[in-house]
Amino acid sequence: WDEKEPEKGHKLVDYAGRCILVTDDPAAPKVTEACVGKYEYMPDKSWKASGTCTDTFQGGDKKSVTWEEGSHLKDYRYTITGGTGKYKGAGGGGTYIYENLTDTLSGGSYKGTIELP
């Protein structure tokens, strides 16, 4: 979280983070996720963000994702943009929500679909 304030109340942030995706299906493979993106906070308290993630599954296959967040959205959006192995040419997407639990930890949930070629 690299934050700069070019003018009072206007913040620009470069984000990099990692998480573990947990599904409701106990038989689903374990997945780690590494993300980068940019956040912009405006003086009127509105904000927006976008970026990319790489999901890595047990066994090494990867899935690529773009994401969008902001004060104008109820649920945030993600789009699957391909991947490697089983996920080469994958598509789909969905929505997610999360909240910051501490300065370095967040929790949330996601729902959506994946379209495999």
C-alpha positions as CSV (number, residue, x, y, z in Angstrom):
1,W,0.0,0.0,0.0
2,D,2.1,2.9,-1.3
3,E,0.1,6.1,-0.8
4,K,0.8,9.5,-2.2
5,E,-1.2,12.7,-1.7
6,P,-0.6,15.1,-4.7
7,E,-3.1,17.6,-3.2
8,K,-5.0,17.9,0.0
9,G,-7.8,15.2,0.1
10,H,-6.7,13.6,-3.2
11,K,-4.8,10.3,-2.6
12,L,-3.3,7.9,-5.1
13,V,-2.4,4.4,-4.0
14,D,-0.4,1.6,-5.6
15,Y,-1.6,-1.7,-4.1
16,A,-0.1,-5.1,-4.0
17,G,-1.6,-8.0,-1.9
18,R,-2.0,-11.7,-1.5
19,C,-4.9,-13.8,-0.2
20,I,-6.4,-17.3,-0.1
21,L,-9.7,-18.0,-1.9
22,V,-12.0,-20.2,0.1
23,T,-15.1,-21.7,-1.5
24,D,-18.2,-23.3,-0.1
25,D,-17.2,-26.6,-1.8
26,P,-14.8,-28.6,0.4
27,A,-13.7,-30.7,-2.6
28,A,-12.6,-27.6,-4.6
29,P,-8.9,-27.1,-5.0
30,K,-7.0,-24.6,-2.8
31,V,-6.2,-21.3,-4.5
32,T,-3.8,-18.5,-3.7
33,E,-4.2,-15.1,-5.2
34,A,-1.7,-12.3,-5.9
35,C,-3.1,-8.9,-6.9
36,V,-1.9,-5.4,-7.9
37,G,-3.9,-2.3,-8.7
38,K,-4.4,1.4,-8.3
39,Y,-6.8,3.3,-6.0
40,E,-7.8,6.9,-6.2
41,Y,-9.5,8.7,-3.3
42,M,-11.1,12.1,-4.2
43,P,-11.6,15.1,-1.8
44,D,-15.4,14.5,-2.0
45,K,-14.8,11.1,-0.4
46,S,-15.6,9.1,-3.6
47,W,-13.1,6.6,-4.7
48,K,-12.3,4.1,-7.4
49,A,-9.9,1.3,-8.0
50,S,-8.9,-1.3,-10.6
51,G,-6.2,-3.9,-11.1
52,T,-5.3,-7.5,-11.9
53,C,-4.9,-10.8,-10.0
54,T,-3.3,-14.1,-10.7
55,D,-4.9,-17.1,-9.0
56,T,-2.6,-20.1,-8.6
57,F,-4.3,-23.5,-8.0
58,Q,-2.7,-26.5,-6.4
59,G,-0.9,-28.3,-9.2
60,G,0.3,-25.0,-10.8
61,D,-2.5,-24.0,-13.2
62,K,-3.2,-20.2,-13.1
63,K,-6.2,-18.0,-13.8
64,S,-6.0,-14.3,-14.7
65,V,-8.5,-11.8,-13.4
66,T,-9.2,-8.1,-13.7
67,W,-11.1,-6.3,-10.9
68,E,-13.0,-3.0,-10.3
69,E,-14.0,-1.4,-7.0
70,G,-15.4,2.0,-6.0
71,S,-17.8,4.0,-3.9
72,H,-20.2,3.9,-6.9
73,L,-20.5,0.1,-6.7
74,K,-22.6,-1.9,-4.2
75,D,-20.7,-5.1,-5.1
76,Y,-17.2,-5.0,-6.7
77,R,-16.7,-6.7,-10.1
78,Y,-14.2,-9.2,-11.4
79,T,-13.7,-10.6,-14.9
80,I,-11.7,-13.8,-15.8
81,T,-9.4,-13.1,-18.7
82,G,-7.7,-16.4,-19.3
83,G,-5.0,-18.4,-17.7
84,T,-2.7,-21.4,-18.1
85,G,-3.3,-25.2,-18.1
86,K,-6.9,-26.0,-17.4
87,Y,-7.7,-22.3,-17.4
88,K,-6.2,-21.4,-20.8
89,G,-8.8,-19.4,-22.6
90,A,-11.1,-19.3,-19.6
91,G,-13.7,-16.5,-19.2
92,G,-16.5,-15.5,-16.9
93,G,-16.6,-13.3,-13.8
94,G,-18.8,-12.1,-11.0
95,T,-19.0,-9.9,-8.0
96,Y,-17.3,-9.8,-4.5
97,I,-17.5,-7.9,-1.3
98,Y,-14.9,-7.5,1.5
99,E,-14.1,-5.4,4.5
100,N,-10.9,-4.4,6.1
101,L,-10.6,-6.2,9.5
102,T,-7.2,-4.7,10.4
103,D,-4.6,-2.6,8.6
104,T,-3.2,-5.7,6.9
105,L,-6.1,-8.2,6.8
106,S,-9.4,-8.3,5.0
107,G,-12.3,-10.8,4.8
108,G,-15.1,-11.2,2.2
109,S,-16.9,-13.4,-0.2
110,Y,-17.3,-13.8,-4.0
111,K,-19.8,-15.3,-6.4
112,G,-19.7,-15.8,-10.1
113,T,-19.1,-18.2,-12.9
114,I,-16.1,-19.6,-14.8
115,E,-16.4,-20.6,-18.4
116,L,-13.8,-23.1,-19.5
117,P,-13.0,-23.6,-23.2
